[in-house]
Amino acid sequence: MEVFKSRTLMKKAIEALNLNVQYFSEANPYDIDLYGKSPIIVTLIDVDSSLGVSKMKIQKLSNSKFKLYLNKKNLGVYEFNKILNVSTIGKITIRLNANFVFPDNNNVLVNIVPIDRIIEANLEKLDVSLLNQKSTVLKLAFQETIIARGKDILRQLHHEYLLSSLVDKNIEASNTLKFIDERLGLITSELQQVERDVQNYKSKEGFTDLSSEANLFLEKVKEADLKLNEASIRLNVLDNLEKSIQSPSSNLNGLFSLIEDPILFRLLGQLEELEVQKQKLDKTVQPSNPQYQVVLNQINSVKQSIRENINNQKRTILITKNTIVKSNSALETSIKQIPKKEREFISIKRQQEIKESLYLLLLQKKEETAISYASTVADSRLIDEAFVNPTPIKPKPVVLYTLALLFGIVIPLLIVNLKTALNDKVVTRAELESFIKNLPISGEISLKPKSIGGPLLDFSGNQFIHEQFRMLRSNLKFLTRSEGSNVLLLTSNISGEGKSFISLNVAACIASYGKRVLLINADLRKPKLHEYLGVDNTIGFVNFLIGEETLLKVIRNTSHDHFDFISCGPIPPNPSELLENTKLNELISEARTLYDYIIFDCPPVGLVSDALNIANFCDTTLFVVRSEYTPKIVLPTVLNLFKEKKFPSMSVVFNGTKGMNGYYGYGYGYGYGYGYGENFFGKKKKS
């Protein structure tokens, strides 16, 4: 399993399929992959592997020429089938693929991707698992949007796996052949020399034949010497094997086929398997890893068993050799009784036959190994070709429907609930009523339409917002305590709630019905109403309070009939104290004789106490609360003001609601401070 997941095997498959060169056709909304259908073939000859992704565009001009773009930069016109030295990439060739035609726009996009990126991406898509825990069958799965590419990758992975397995086996057979060839070269040289000695002896001595007794001795000596040589070869193999297992990584190639002892053969097989496990662990874990230590201990244990087996075999072989040597000594004594010529010839002939026997033995081993080398087959085989799952793995319909339900219903509900839970502003009338309880709501004003310019409405129209102000005007009749008690106070808790907008248009709405209305800007800190009405602010309410001017002098006419206005005038350094003098009562008493309604636009009560000073002289109070602006936390304070009757005949105007008129609103910001600016005498107060 780990071999199939290795980077080495995947790299071989990618290089064989040339997957680091990707072809696309331009299309919307995304480019089309041309794997296996590209009208061109790009071959990388000498490319810098350290570069990132290179994006090329090949525009076919004719069957011999094309225009090349690299990362959207025009590099010029080139010819097909020629070696190109492309800057930042290297040497490549681009040739036509006659099996496929160019797209209609004659453009093909080519991405040259570093092979390491392709390896990582493909390893993430590859899944290797056992088909059955009790079997040795592996199941390979690869997730890919292009069917042909997925099949090719799986097929090539298996092919590379078989090749690597065959290479390992062939290395073993090759090393065995090399070992035998070395021995054959030595034996052949010795055999040729002995044959020359036999020939020379016969020519020199005129020797023709041996007696039967000499032949008998010769056969016995030949048999003994053959066994002695076989024992020497076995000792040589055991010595080589003992040297091999002394190294940290044992190389046993070339020795398996020469081992005859079945126990030693089995131990060598175990050692080879453990060495393979150790090589895999070397790449994945640290030497201190417990699993790595277990494998090391097993290797040392098997090596110790092999050494003990080798020592036992060596002792047995040495005993056999000693026995053969003693037997040869007895034969030597018998041979000495043979006539001299026969004895000398037997000695020479004996060497010849020994070398011939060894030569034939090595030739036999060489042929056996060569046959094994030629007929080597892999230990694994392909059971089923790669096939495509008819049901797409991704995306799964059930998951998509679940996500659609989640995003379409559940998540919006969560967002709405979360937004409601986290929203600290009053939004709806129902929310407002839940906080202020018995405090009446005298009107509800929606956001001003975009089509209406300026803060002052024209009440000759019949838009929805006009009707809302008319309804507020009607409700004011039920709030007044007695006939002729028409002094109104408008305030709010914080700045920006639209108090001045409401007071301005309430006055205009009442005046549109022929009632005489006086609007007084009682905000002595940051007045704005005179700007909305386009009125001069040089003299006004402050001038009357300090006794500089009479009421008639500070009154200003507006563009609306029956609608007069008193601006703030110069900003005083002591507005609260100024509102507490008797001049305020005098102003209201005189104004009652001239107007049907007197409206005070006061600063927010949550910031300064000016509105409370004026409330003592008023008949009705309109407290402005703005949707999606007024914090819920201030509403209990508003309710306390009502319960404690700090304002006369108090009611709420709910401003800035999202109604039929759209979402355009008019904001009026304060920003109250307690430092003194320029005073009404035009001088700055010294600190």
Salt bridges, closest charged atoms under 4 A:
GLU26 OE2 - LYS57 NZ 3.87
ASP33 OD2 - ARG149 NH2 3.05
GLU79 OE1 - LYS82 NZ 2.85
ASP116 OD1 - ARG7 NH2 3.30
GLU120 OE2 - ARG7 NH1 2.24
GLU144 OE1 - LYS125 NZ 3.34
GLU144 OE2 - ARG149 NH2 3.06
ASP152 OD1 - ARG155 NH1 2.96
ASP181 OD1 - LYS366 NZ 3.04
GLU190 OE1 - LYS355 NZ 2.66
GLU223 OE2 - LYS227 NZ 3.67
ASP225 OD2 - ARG350 NE 2.14
ASP239 OD1 - LYS314 NZ 2.70
GLU242 OE1 - LYS314 NZ 2.70
ASP282 OD2 - LYS278 NZ 3.54
GLU332 OE2 - ARG350 NH1 2.69
GLU353 OE1 - LYS222 NZ 3.82
ASP379 OD1 - LYS169 NZ 2.35
GLU385 OE1 - ARG155 NE 3.50
ASP424 OD1 - LYS425 NZ 3.00
GLU431 OE2 - LYS632 NZ 3.46
GLU433 OE2 - ARG429 NE 3.16
GLU444 OE1 - ARG429 NH1 3.13
GLU467 OE2 - ARG470 NH1 2.67
GLU586 OE2 - LYS583 NZ 3.56
ASP596 OD1 - ARG516 NH2 3.60
ASP601 OD1 - LYS499 NZ 2.83
ASP610 OD1 - ARG525 NH2 3.08
ASP619 OD1 - ARG481 NH2 3.56
ASP619 OD2 - ARG592 NH2 3.34
GLU628 OE2 - LYS658 NZ 3.38
GLU644 OE1 - LYS646 NZ 3.33
